[in-house]
Each structure stands twice: as C-alpha cells, then as structure tokens.
Amino acid sequence: MRILHIYKDYYPVLGGIENYIKQLAEAQTAVGHTVTVLVTNPDRQPKQEQMNGVNLVRAWRMATVASTPLSPALPWYARRLPADVVHVHSPYPLGELSQWGLGRARPYVITYHSDVIKQQGILRLYRPLLKRVLVGAGRIITSNANYVQSSPFLRPLAAKCTAVPFAVDVARFAGARPLIPPAAVPTLLFVGQHRYYKGVDDLIRAMSQLEARLLIGGDGPKRADWEALAQQVGVAHKTQFLGRISDEDLPGFYASGDIFVLPSNSRAESFGLVLQEAMAAARPCVTTELGTGTSWLVQDGITGLVVPPKNPNALAVALASLLADPDKRRQMGHAGQQRACNEFTIAETTACIEAIYQEVIGNE
C-alpha cells in the first residue's frame, strides 16, 4: 500500500505529533508499505531524502504565521505524490487545504490531534475548512474516546471517529540507568515544550509545600518566566532547568525520578505522550483532568493521581501523598508499565490504522 502522511514538521523537529508520525511511518515501512511523509522544511529550501526507509519530502517553507508554516509548494506536492490513501494530521490548515483541494480524488483519513485552542482569531477563518475536511474524511482517528466527547468539532461526527491510542516502546524505557544522580530527597520530573498550557507554573508553586527536588526538561518560550517564578516563590534551590533532553537521553531522564508530573491547564494537551513514556519507565504519574487523554492515560488511584487543573494546592496534596508512600509509588509505577505493555504497542497501533485504511479504500 502507498501511504502519504501530511503535516507541517517531521524529525529532527521534536514534538508529540512529530514523534508519533515518525514512529507510525517507520512501523508501516517495516511491514512492507511504501510510506511518504510530506512536510515543510524549517531550513526553507526544498529537500527530498529517505530516513529509516521512509520517503521524506520537505517542501519549501516561505514563512511561519501563528505556528503554521506556509508553503505554496506543499499543495503542489500533495497533488502529485502517488498514494493509495492519504493520512492528514490535524491541526495544520495548509495540509487540510491541500487535501480538500483534491476533492474525492483519493481516499483520506485524518488523525485529529487537538482542537485549536489559543488562536481564536485564526479559528474563525479555519472553522469552515476544518468542518468540510472532517466531513469528507473516510475516518477520523483520535488518540482516546474522551477527546471525541469533549471536542465541539468531533462530537457531531462521533460515528465516524475511531480511537487508536498512540504507542510507546516499553523496552526502550524499562530498566534505563539514571541520567541525573540521586538527591537526598525524592525527585519529581517534568519534560516537554515550555508553553503556556503545560501548567509548570502551578507545579513550581506547589513545590513550596513539598520536600522534593524538581527536574524540568525541555525548552520553549515560557522558560524564562518559569525560572523567574521559581526565584520569586523561593524554590529555585530545589528546581533544576535542564534544557532540551535528547531523544537518546529520555529513558535515563525518566529513570532519574520518583514521580512524573504533567500539570497541564488546557485542552491543548490532547493526550500526553510523555505520560506514556513515564508509564513505560514504571514511574507513577500525576496529571490534571482536562476531558482529554491525560485522565484516560493516568487511571486515578491505579497508575497515578488526577487532580483539577490550575490548582497548585491540590497538586501539592496529591504529590505529598505519593512522596510519603514509596510502596504506593512502586505499585502505581508497575501498574502503569503493565498497561503500557498490554495496550500501547506499536504493532497494535499499526494494525488498527492499517485496518482503517483498508476500510476507507474499500468504501471508495
């Protein structure tokens, strides 16, 4: 089968969607499909290459507006690249527009990663296109059923939505050696893009009530604000900003802590791949209830704890309860790792998506 994925970025650009597409494309290649990924090139110039068997077409990038790369060449490539099925990853207006312009020339599916949350001005223009593309898709793939019910775009189309959880390589994260030496107190972990919706400001405020060390991995536009906040609330001495953690060092990072925390405060956090990775590393997780995949991944009281968003005190209480109970931490970490082994394998994800492709092609 010839499969064409369309999105804005691909490895070495790092992010939850980029990691997901890379993992899926390589797994599809490994089982014998011909896979092409069409994205834009941050270096602006067009480029075609092959990486781990995946054909990469990086279209010329003219500019980036509101986190949306613009490329007049991307629709041109979308029309001309051969494919039996097109897999559009949303939100990316140019990718959706490129597919919509083809009409019903080729069957397509959409993985709906997230609603547009912050750019409400753009959403007013984008909404009509998104609705048309969603209605025209042979199938809409989501990471979890929670998101279908809580999304105003997906709820009316629930009948054509299929939940296929993202996958995680448990073997890669299990039993890794710590990247950071231990401290005299337990260690809390966060890793991710330093953006407004990650809620790390709430975690920093919670640290004033906790006897623990906090390791913060990643980088982004909120880093300076969070570092200043740590100084302001008097927890800078037990909070370390480590900067970007390489993909190779991620397993060791998770092995360096006792509890993983994802305190996101917005539905922009649609799933939480880092929670899966922490579960694979047998770390209990504390996250927030957003009506998305965070509280679907972390089973409250079983694989971790779920608290209300934007509530540093509730976050501190939950973390303090786990910090005081090493046995509970071990039990929750083990339960999370078992769930990752049983439910989040790349083989299962790939098979489910291939079945969706076959259904959509057969319905044409």
C-alpha positions, -999 to +999 in steps of 0.1 A: +000+000+000+012+035-008+007+058+022+011+096+022+012+114+056+008+152+055+018+175+084+039+206+090+071+191+106+090+159+110+121+147+128+146+162+137+119+187+148+108+172+182+072+172+195+044+149+203+028+148+168+062+147+151+073+118+172+040+100+166+042+103+128+078+092+127+070+061+148+040+052+127+057+058+094+087+037+103+064+009+116+043+010+084+075+008+063+088-022+084+057-042+075+061-036+038+042-004+029+056+024+008+054+054+030+060+091+021+058+119+046+051+154+032+061+183+055+077+217+052+114+224+057+125+247+086+156+254+065+133+268+039+148+250+009+130+220-006+146+186+001+139+150-005+155+122+014+150+088+028+152+081+066+148+046+080+130+035+049+105+065+050+105+088+020+106+124+032+095+153+010+103+186+027+086+214+008+100+250+006+088+269+036+080+306+028+072+318+063+056+307+096+025+325+109+008+317+142+028+284+144+016+275+109+043+270+083+033+284+049+045+267+017+030+273-018+048+241-028+031+218-003-003+216-022+016+210-054+034+180-039+002+167-023-014+166-057+015+148-074+028+123-049+014+088-055-008+074-028-035+048-022-045+066+009-036+100+024-033+104+062-037+141+072-026+151+106-046+179+121-045+207+131-025+220+101-047+242+079-024+241+049-023+203+050-061+201+053-065+226+025-041+206+003-062+175+007-096+194+004-084+208-029-082+173-043-119+166-037-125+129-037-097+121-060-081+099-033-094+084-001-081+100+031-082+098+069-075+124+095-058+119+128-073+147+149-046+155+174-061+186+191-087+214+188-073+248+180-073+264+215-053+296+216-055+312+181-092+320+182-089+347+155-075+322+131-101+296+142-129+318+129-114+316+094-103+280+098-135+265+112-154+262+078-124+244+061-119+221+091-156+211+092-156+203+054-124+182+057-136+163+087-170+155+070-152+144+038-127+121+056-133+084+053-124+080+090-113+103+118-087+088+142-083+101+177-060+091+205-088+085+230-125+085+233-125+113+259-115+137+233-143+129+209-169+137+236-153+169+247-145+184+213-171+206+197-158+196+163-157+158+169-188+153+190-213+157+160-191+133+140-186+107+167-200+079+145-170+082+121-144+086+148-122+057+159-099+059+190-064+044+184-040+051+213-005+062+205+022+036+211+053+035+232+083+013+231+083-001+266+116-019+262+134+014+254+123+029+287+123+000+311+154-005+332+173+025+319+202+039+340+196+073+356+208+103+337+209+126+368+225+114+402+200+109+431+194+136+457+188+134+494+150+138+488+127+122+462+127+137+427+098+150+406+101+151+369+086+172+341+097+172+304+081+189+275+078+221+255+078+251+278+045+265+266+016+282+284-007+252+286+018+229+303+010+243+337+045+242+351+039+275+369+014+255+391+040+228+397+066+254+407+041+270+432+033+235+446+070+230+453+068+254+482+048+228+501+070+198+492+102+182+504+114+171+469+137+181+440+121+191+407+139+184+374+124+202+344+135+190+310+128+208+277+128+244+265+105+269+250+090+304+253+079+301+289+113+290+303+124+325+315+091+331+332+092+298+350+128+304+361+118+338+374+088+323+392+110+297+409+131+325+423+101+345+433+084+318+453+116+306+469+120+272+453+149+278+429+173+259+452+153+227+446+143+233+410+167+225+381+160+235+345+180+211+324+172+224+289+164+201+260+167+164+267+179+145+236+158+116+224+187+093+234+188+106+269+150+104+276+150+069+291+177+080+315+158+111+324+127+092+334+149+068+354+162+098+374+130+105+392+104+090+415+072+107+402+064+122+368+041+153+367+022+167+338+001+196+353-014+209+320-041+235+323-057+235+288-073+211+263-043+220+241-028+190+260-049+164+240-031+132+250+003+134+268+028+112+252+052+119+280+028+102+304+030+070+282+068+072+283+069+077+321+045+047+325+068+026+303+096+036+327+075+024+356+070+059+371+037+068+388+022+099+372+003+129+385-017+148+359-048+170+355-084+164+345-089+182+312-115+160+295-087+147+272-062+119+271-044+129+303-070+114+326-076+085+302-039+075+303-035+080+340-060+059+359-067+078+391-056+057+420-042+029+399-014+042+377-012+076+393-033+105+405-055+130+387-062+165+401-081+196+389-061+219+366-048+253+377-048+243+414-013+243+429-027+232+463-045+201+450-013+193+431+008+196+462-015+174+482-015+147+456+023+148+453+028+148+490+007+117+494+029+098+470+061+112+483+052+099+517+044+064+504+072+046+485+052+014+483+023+031+466+047+047+441+061+013+432+027-003+428+014+025+406+046+025+385+043-012+380+006-009+370+014+018+345+042-002+329+019-033+326-007-012+310+018+002+285+029-034+277-006-046+272-023-017+255+002+006+238+023-015+215+033-001+181+023-034+165-013-030+177-014+007+167-001-001+132-025-029+127-055-008+138-046+020+114-040-004+085-075-018+090-089+017+089-070+024+056-084-008+041-119+001+051-117+036+037-101+023+004-128-003+001-156+022+006-144+044-023 
